[in-house]
């Protein structure tokens, strides 16, 4: 009765925290600012993101998750503690049970690092669930049925593709191409095409404001400011939607290849279910305009964006934690 449960979608770009009966209560960037002088965590989440690219030498604002896995263990632990305390308050009588989502390609060592970080941050028990399974549960897909469902979870660091049936993963792959890689491609393109150096935040703003996965007839424009590569002085330039589509085309092709690989290795009965039902697109990068049309055209199977794609994984972790017995097969490890 007094158990506290928390579902955490520990993403490369954003961390979402889900509490059963309350829903998603935290949605903040996975960024931590640290003071180099005394190794102290100064800010976490939105406040730390505001500092990205704008800190003096004594302060470093960084993302402790890289490609969906822990790149800096100590900082990740501090960040998890911050999110758990923010969700439950600093004064609490019971330590929470925590369910954390991880990419499909995670190794057992990386998985152990996630559970250890959660336990060190104050969890009573830590469970790990694959992102595609959590995304499917959060999107309302009945994964326990004997029918094939294909989920494409395009996050910040990784794209996870999996075929699910009878509550488990039949076939899956994970590629380290997702939102952050798209941002890098936009940075490179703007540097080559316009001779302008821009940062991650500007690239992300371009992608969200005018980005499209396919070339469109009615383009939108955005004016951005950066540093001119020749003069070294600040300069504004205008970027169009079709330039963004051109910049990210190779990355999207890699995502489409990953989906094809999974489909090619899927048993025929399940493949026919997927053709009937279509593929489901989740994750924050699923919000990129026309990504569903691009994947459907590249693969030849209908593709749909889930409702609230950014929240699917976080919702799924909460539902799985609330129904541990039902999702036993899907949970990787408990400690």
N, C-alpha and C positions, 0 to 999 in steps of 0.2 A: 504494500500500500504506500509505503514511504519511499519507494524506489524512484530515483531520478534518472531519466534516460535522455541522452543527447545524440542526435545524428549530425555528423560533420562531413561536409563535402570539402575536403582539403585540396582545393584546386591550385594550379600553378598561378593563375591570374586572380581568382576570387575565392574566398572562403565563405561558405554559407553554413549556418547553424540552425538545426531544426529541433524543436521541442514538441513531442506528441501533445495533441490537444491545443497547442498554441500556433503550430505551423512554423514558418521560417521567421526567426526573430533577429538574425544578424546576416547581413550580406555586405562584406567589406573586402577590399583588395588584399591579396596575400603579400603584404609588404611590411617590412620591419625596419625602423631606423635605429642605428646603434651609435653610441658615442665611443670613438676609438680610444680616448684618453683613459676611461675607466671601464670599458667593455660593458656599458650599461644600455639596456633597451630603453630608448627615449619615446618611441611612438610605434603603434601597430595599426594596420588597417588603413582607413581613409586618410587619417592624419599623416601617416608615414608616406602614403602615395603622393600627397601634395609636395613632399620633399624630394621626390625622385628627380635627379638631374639638377637639383637646386641647392645642394648642401655644401657647407664649407668643408675643408679638408678633414676636420676633426670628427665629422659625422658622416656615416655611410648609410644610405637608404637602399635596401636590396630586397630581392625576392628569395626567400629561403627554400622555395620549392623550384626545382628545375626539371622540366619534362615530366611533371607529375610525381616526382619522387623527391625525398629529402636531400637537399644539397648541403644544408647547414643544420646539423642535429640540434645544437644548443639553442639556436635562434627559433627553430620550429617548436621546440618545447616551450620556450617563453611565449610564443605566439598562441599555442594551444591553451596555455594557462590563462592568457588574456581573454581568449574567446569563451572558455569555460566559465571564468569568473564573471564576464560580462553577461553571459546567458543566465547564470544562477545566482549571481550576487556573491560578494566576498565571504559573507557569513552564511554557512550552511552546515546542517547536521549530518548529512549523508553524502558520501562520495558518489558521483554519478557513474552509470554504465555508459560507455561511449562506443558508437559505431562510426567508423571512418571509411570513406570510399577511397579506393586506390586504382591506378590504371591497370589494365589487363596484363601488360608485359612486365609487371613488377617482380623482382626476385624475392626469394625467401628472406634474404638479408635485409633488403629494403623494407619488406613487410614487417620484420621484427623491429626495425628502427621506428616505424610508425606506431606500433603498439607500445613500445618502450617510451616513446615521447609522450604518448597520451597518459600512460600510467605515472610517469614522472610529473606530468602537469596536474595530477590530482584525480585521475579516474580510478574507480574501484575495479572495473574490468574493461578491457578494450577489445573490440572485435573489428575485423576488417572485411569489407565487401568490395567486389570488383565494380568499377564504375558503370559498366554496361548493364550489369544485373540491377544495381540501384536505380539507374536511369529508366530501365524497363518497368520496374515496380512503380517508380514515381510517375511515369507516363500512363499508368493504369493498364499496362499490358498484362494479360493473364498468363504469366510465364510458367505456371504449374501445369497447364494443359499440354496434351500430347500434340502440339501444333508448333510449326516453326515460326519464330519471330526474329527479324533482323533489326538490331539497334545500332545506330551510328552515333557515338557520343563525341562531338567535336568540341573540345575544351580550349584551354589556354596553351597547355604544353603538349598534350597528346590527343590523337584521334583513336578511339577504341571502337572496333567493329566486332560484333558477336552475333551468332545465331543461338537463340535460346529455345529450349523445349524441356518440358517436364521439370521445371525449376532449376535446370543447370545449363551450363554453356556447352554446346555441341562442338562449336568451332569458333575460333576468334583470332584476331590479330590486333596489334597496337603499333601505330607509327607516330614518331615524334614530330609530326607536322600538324599544327593547329593555329589558334589565334595569334600566338607570339611570333610564329614563323611568318605568318602573313604580314604582321607589322614590320618585321625585318626586311621582307621583300619590298614593301612600300618604301622603306627608308632607302634601300639600294636603288630603286627605280627613280626616286626623286633626285638622288645624288647624280645618277647617270643622265637623266633626261633634262633636269633643270639646273644642275650644278649647285644644288642646295643641300646643306647638311641639316637634318632634322632629328629630333629625339623620339623615343618610344611613345611618349604621350601624344605627340603631334600625329604620328603614324596611326595610332589607335583612333584618334579623333577623325582622321580622314576615312578610315575603314568604316567606322560606325555612321558617320554623317552621310557619305556619298557612295560607299563601297557597294559593289555588285559582283557576283560570281560569274556573270555572263555579260557580254557587250549589250548595251541597250540603245534604243533609238533616241529616247529623250534623256539626254545627259544632265546631271547636276554638276555644279561647280563649287569649289571651296577655296577661299584664299588662305594660304598658310604663310607663316613667317619662319625663317631659319637663317643659317649663316652661309653667305655666299662663299663657295669653295675657292674662288679666284681672289676676290678682294678681302675676304675674311670679315666683311661687314654684314650686319643684318639686312635681309632683303625679303620682300613678299613675292610669292608666285601663286598662280591659280592652277589647281589640279582638277581633272574631270573624272567622272565615273568610269568611263571606258579606259582611262589610263590605269586606274586601280585594278580593273578586271584584267588588263594586260600584265600588270605587275605580279599578280597572285596566281596567274594561270598554271604555272609549273607546280606550285604547291597543291592546288586543287586537283590537278591531274594525279598527284601522288596519293591523295585521299581516295579518289575514285578507283585507283589501282588496288588499294587495300580492300575496298568493298568487293571488287571483282575477285580477288584472291580468296576471300572468305566464301563467296558464292560458289566458286569453282570447286571448293572442297566440301560443299554441303551435300548431304544425302538427297537423292532425287525427290523423295516424298516431302521433305522439309522445304526444299527449293520451290516446289509447286505451291506450298502454303504461302511462302514469301511473295511469290508472283501475284497470288490472289489478294493478299492483304496489303502488300507494299512494305517499304522499309520506313523505319521511324528515325527521325533526326532529332537529337537532343544536344544539350550543352550550349554554352554562351555563344559560340561561333555559329551555331545553327541560325542565329538571328541575322547573319549576313544575307543581304537580299539575293534572292534567286539561287541560293545554294542547293535547295531541294530540286529545282529544275535542272541545275547543272548535273547533279549526281544521277537523277532519273534518266537524263539524256545519255550520259556517259556509260551507264550500266545497263539501261534498257528495262529497268524495273521501276514501277511507281515509287515515289519517295514523298513522305509527308513530314512536316515539322510538328513536333509534339506541342501540346498546350504548355505555355510557360517553360520553354526548353532549358533556360538557365537554372530553373529550380528543381528539375526532375530528379537529379542525383541526390540532392539534399533531402527531398521528400522521401525518396526511396530508402535512404539510410534510416530515417525515422520509422517508416512502416516496417522495415525488416527487423529493427530492434524491438519494436512492439510485438512482433510475431516471430520470435526466434525459432520456435519449433517448426513452423511452416517453411522457413527459409534456411534450414540447417545445411542443405546441400550447397547453398550459394555463399555461405559465410566461410572465409578462408581460414581464419585462425582465431582462437580465443585464448586468453591467458588470465 
